Amino acid sequence: MQYGPHAGEPQLRSALRDEMRLVYGETADIAMDDISLSAGCNMAFVAVMMALAQANDEVILPVPW
């Protein structure tokens, strides 16, 4: 057994994109590169922090985390 792709399984991301297009309209500009899935909130939080925080930024984690 191995870990899946970092952005999530392509088939699942594709299905989510299709579902979002049903909700927001077929012309919604939603690409596969816009979608990332994680198996839990820890990895999702780390991914968001890596995308938003800059070098020397302070990130405060409230308890419970």
MODA-V108568 format. One record per residue. N is the residue number from 1. NEAR is the number of other ideal C-beta (glycine too) atoms within 8 Angstrom. Layout:
# MODA-V108568
n:N near:NEAR
n:N near:NEAR
This chain:
# MODA-V108568
n:1 near:1
n:2 near:3
n:3 near:2
n:4 near:5
n:5 near:6
n:6 near:4
n:7 near:7
n:8 near:12
n:9 near:8
n:10 near:8
n:11 near:6
n:12 near:9
n:13 near:14
n:14 near:9
n:15 near:8
n:16 near:10
n:17 near:13
n:18 near:8
n:19 near:8
n:20 near:10
n:21 near:11
n:22 near:6
n:23 near:5
n:24 near:7
n:25 near:5
n:26 near:4
n:27 near:4
n:28 near:8
n:29 near:4
n:30 near:9
n:31 near:7
n:32 near:8
n:33 near:4
n:34 near:6
n:35 near:12
n:36 near:8
n:37 near:10
n:38 near:9
n:39 near:4
n:40 near:6
n:41 near:6
n:42 near:6
n:43 near:9
n:44 near:9
n:45 near:8
n:46 near:8
n:47 near:10
n:48 near:8
n:49 near:9
n:50 near:7
n:51 near:6
n:52 near:5
n:53 near:7
n:54 near:4
n:55 near:3
n:56 near:4
n:57 near:6
n:58 near:4
n:59 near:6
n:60 near:4
n:61 near:5
n:62 near:5
n:63 near:4
n:64 near:3
n:65 near:4
